[in-house]
Amino acid sequence: MIDSIQIKETAPSEAPMDLLLQADPSISKVKGYLNQSRCFIASLNGESVGACIVQPLSSGVHELMNISVAPEHQQKGVGRKLLQHVIESIRNANAERLEVGTGTFGYQLAFYQREGFRVDFIDKGFFLLNYEEPIFEDGIQLKDMLRLAITFTE
């Protein structure tokens, strides 16, 4: 199945909002970063099964804002293939660095670290200060954001 996955860059207006909201539950936040970003879609037999949004922050620095895979396609390598494609695309655009923010625990942390992201710093209280509704993962409220990065110029 993973060999049948197609990944392409598309216009932000083509981003599947239902997928993006799985990774970031704030529609206003997603809409706030979407139009200034690059959008990558993973599809299987013409159906969008994954999406990734990357926003340029400054010259040579980009942030992975959102990555999501449809629940029925998770744990099958779709997210890994999508992330690897995005990392390579950003590297090939002569970027110096790709950053991502995530919760301080859970499968996402290992997911990013397996692909070469390293811990950069902790943004204490991020989820408490930036989201109106509490966000829970595995029954634990997210409070702090762990910031990770890949530096391509090392």
JOWO-V568052 format. One record per helix or strand of 2 or more residues. SS is the DSSP state (A for helix, B for strand). FROM is the first residue (numbers start at 1). TO is the last residue. If there is no record, write none. Layout:
BEGIN
{{SS | FROM | TO} {SS | FROM | TO}}
END
This chain:
BEGIN
{{A | 2 | 4} {B | 6 | 10} {A | 12 | 14} {A | 17 | 23} {A | 27 | 34} {B | 37 | 44} {B | 47 | 58} {B | 61 | 69} {A | 71 | 73} {A | 78 | 92} {B | 97 | 103} {A | 107 | 114} {B | 118 | 123} {A | 126 | 130} {B | 136 | 137} {B | 140 | 141} {B | 145 | 151}}
END
